[in-house]
């Protein structure tokens, strides 16, 4: 059984390792530089743009992944950004789905109507995950350069929490 709860300070080291491993593997996150624990806390635990951040725990109580929800000044007020990171070794099937259930509950309770995920076009697992969660393609930012100058499209997908949402 996967337990999902709000991220706490004791989850930072494991969550930061998960994110840094994903960054090191490459190709599945817009983040290109590893995070220090302090920078991780600033972004995912205490960030002024954070709405919530959940962790998924495996049956040993270890962090298997985390999902962040935040505000973005480029989006309407009722639309929040979402980012999901799951442990690569060992993979825990169902981590993303369990995290998403909790994030949707929290977002809806806080009055958000739409979630936005912006994914690198070369991130097949990310595009697949958000598609399976019910996100629909919304927009493409063409040729956004990586640090080395390589242009990579970014695909924005939207998930409507209520049918009357317009984001």
Backbone torsions as a table, in degrees:
resi	resn	phi	psi	omega
1	UNK	NA	137.0	178.7
2	UNK	-97.4	124.4	176.9
3	UNK	-97.9	133.2	177.6
4	UNK	-120.1	132.9	177.4
5	UNK	-150.3	169.9	176.4
6	UNK	-60.3	142.0	176.0
7	UNK	-65.2	139.5	176.3
8	UNK	-124.0	168.8	-176.4
9	UNK	-57.7	-32.3	-179.9
10	UNK	-71.6	-8.2	177.8
11	UNK	-92.8	-9.7	-172.0
12	UNK	-61.6	-48.7	-175.9
13	UNK	-58.9	-48.0	-178.9
14	UNK	-67.8	-41.6	180.0
15	UNK	-65.8	-40.2	178.2
16	UNK	-64.2	-40.4	176.3
17	UNK	-61.3	-43.5	178.7
18	UNK	-59.0	-49.5	-178.8
19	UNK	-63.3	-45.1	-178.4
20	UNK	-65.3	-33.9	175.7
21	UNK	-65.3	-41.5	178.6
22	UNK	-63.5	-42.7	178.1
23	UNK	-62.3	-43.6	-179.2
24	UNK	-63.3	-40.6	177.4
25	UNK	-61.7	-42.3	176.2
26	UNK	85.0	156.4	172.3
27	UNK	85.1	-4.5	-177.5
28	UNK	-127.6	12.7	174.7
29	UNK	-149.2	149.7	176.1
30	UNK	-73.1	-19.8	176.4
31	UNK	-69.9	129.6	-178.6
32	UNK	-114.8	-18.4	-179.9
33	UNK	-111.0	141.0	179.7
34	UNK	-63.9	154.4	179.4
35	UNK	-97.8	136.8	165.4
36	UNK	-78.1	165.1	177.2
37	UNK	-60.6	-39.6	-178.8
38	UNK	-63.7	-44.3	178.9
39	UNK	-66.9	-38.0	177.3
40	UNK	-60.0	-47.6	178.8
41	UNK	-58.5	-44.9	-178.5
42	UNK	-60.9	-37.1	-177.5
43	UNK	-85.5	-52.2	-167.5
44	UNK	-100.5	-23.9	-178.0
45	UNK	-102.0	-44.9	-173.3
46	UNK	-117.3	6.6	-175.0
47	UNK	-58.9	142.1	-179.4
48	UNK	-67.2	-19.6	178.7
49	UNK	-93.0	-1.8	-178.3
50	UNK	-74.4	131.4	170.7
51	UNK	-93.0	-50.3	175.7
52	UNK	-160.0	161.7	175.3
53	UNK	-147.0	118.7	-179.4
54	UNK	-106.0	151.1	170.5
55	UNK	-116.3	150.1	173.0
56	UNK	-107.9	131.7	-178.6
57	UNK	-111.6	137.8	177.3
58	UNK	-79.6	-175.7	-175.5
59	UNK	-69.0	-9.3	174.8
60	UNK	-99.9	2.8	179.7
61	UNK	82.2	13.7	179.9
62	UNK	-94.2	147.1	-178.8
63	UNK	-66.4	124.5	178.6
64	UNK	-105.5	-11.7	179.3
65	UNK	172.1	169.9	176.4
66	UNK	-147.5	157.0	180.0
67	UNK	-136.8	127.5	-177.9
68	UNK	-108.6	142.3	174.9
69	UNK	-128.4	130.3	-177.1
70	UNK	-147.5	167.4	177.0
71	UNK	-85.0	153.2	179.0
72	UNK	-141.4	121.2	-175.9
73	UNK	-63.1	-15.1	178.6
74	UNK	-87.9	-0.7	179.5
75	UNK	-112.3	156.4	173.6
76	UNK	-58.4	157.8	-176.2
77	UNK	-59.5	-29.1	-177.5
78	UNK	-92.8	11.9	-178.2
79	UNK	-119.8	128.4	-177.8
80	UNK	-117.3	147.9	175.5
81	UNK	-82.4	147.1	179.7
82	UNK	-130.5	143.5	175.3
83	UNK	-141.6	137.6	-174.7
84	UNK	-128.9	135.3	179.8
85	UNK	-136.9	126.0	-178.3
86	UNK	-121.7	143.8	178.5
87	UNK	-56.4	135.9	-178.6
88	UNK	-89.1	-29.4	-177.6
89	UNK	-144.4	116.9	-12.4
90	UNK	-79.7	143.2	177.0
91	UNK	-67.5	140.3	173.7
92	UNK	-116.6	104.9	-179.6
93	UNK	-57.3	135.5	177.6
94	UNK	94.1	-3.7	-178.8
95	UNK	-57.6	-52.3	-177.4
96	UNK	-62.0	-40.8	179.8
97	UNK	-65.7	-42.9	179.5
98	UNK	-63.3	-43.2	178.2
99	UNK	-62.9	-44.1	-176.6
100	UNK	-62.3	-39.7	178.6
101	UNK	-56.6	-45.5	-178.4
102	UNK	-70.2	-40.7	-179.8
103	UNK	-63.7	-41.6	178.6
104	UNK	-62.0	-43.4	178.2
105	UNK	-58.9	-47.2	-178.0
106	UNK	-65.0	-46.3	-178.8
107	UNK	-61.2	-45.0	179.0
108	UNK	-62.9	-42.5	179.9
109	UNK	-64.3	-27.3	-179.3
110	UNK	-91.7	3.4	173.9
111	UNK	92.4	6.1	176.6
112	UNK	-75.6	144.5	-178.9
113	UNK	-110.3	-20.1	-174.6
114	UNK	-143.6	143.5	174.8
115	UNK	-113.2	142.7	179.7
116	UNK	-119.6	128.5	172.9
117	UNK	-119.8	126.3	176.2
118	UNK	-111.4	120.0	-168.8
119	UNK	-125.7	139.7	173.6
120	UNK	-60.1	139.2	-178.1
121	UNK	-64.4	-22.3	178.8
122	UNK	-91.0	6.9	179.8
123	UNK	-96.7	76.6	-178.2
124	UNK	-58.3	-44.1	178.9
125	UNK	-62.5	-39.4	179.1
126	UNK	-66.1	-44.2	178.0
127	UNK	-61.9	-40.8	178.8
128	UNK	-65.0	-46.3	-179.2
129	UNK	-57.7	-53.1	-177.5
130	UNK	-64.9	-34.1	174.4
131	UNK	-61.7	-43.9	179.0
132	UNK	-65.1	-28.4	178.7
133	UNK	-79.6	-8.6	177.1
134	UNK	105.1	7.6	177.9
135	UNK	-71.7	145.3	178.8
136	UNK	-116.1	143.7	176.9
137	UNK	-57.4	139.1	-176.8
138	UNK	-126.0	-46.3	-176.2
139	UNK	-157.2	160.9	176.2
140	UNK	-129.1	131.5	170.2
141	UNK	-100.9	112.9	-173.6
142	UNK	-82.7	137.6	169.7
143	UNK	60.9	38.8	177.3
144	UNK	-71.1	121.0	-173.6
145	UNK	-74.5	140.7	169.0
146	UNK	-76.7	176.7	179.2
147	UNK	-56.8	-33.5	-179.1
148	UNK	-85.8	3.1	178.5
149	UNK	94.4	-10.0	179.6
150	UNK	-62.8	123.9	179.1
151	UNK	-79.5	129.7	177.4
152	UNK	-133.1	126.8	176.5
153	UNK	-66.1	152.2	174.3
154	UNK	-119.4	128.1	-179.3
155	UNK	-105.3	123.0	175.3
156	UNK	-95.7	129.4	178.0
157	UNK	-119.5	146.6	-178.3
158	UNK	-122.8	145.3	176.4
159	UNK	-125.5	122.8	-179.9
160	UNK	-91.8	122.6	176.8
161	UNK	-77.2	-30.1	175.9
162	UNK	-131.5	146.2	-176.7
163	UNK	-65.1	-21.7	-178.4
164	UNK	-89.3	9.1	-179.0
165	UNK	-74.6	143.7	174.9
166	UNK	-136.2	101.3	-177.1
167	UNK	-119.6	NA	NA
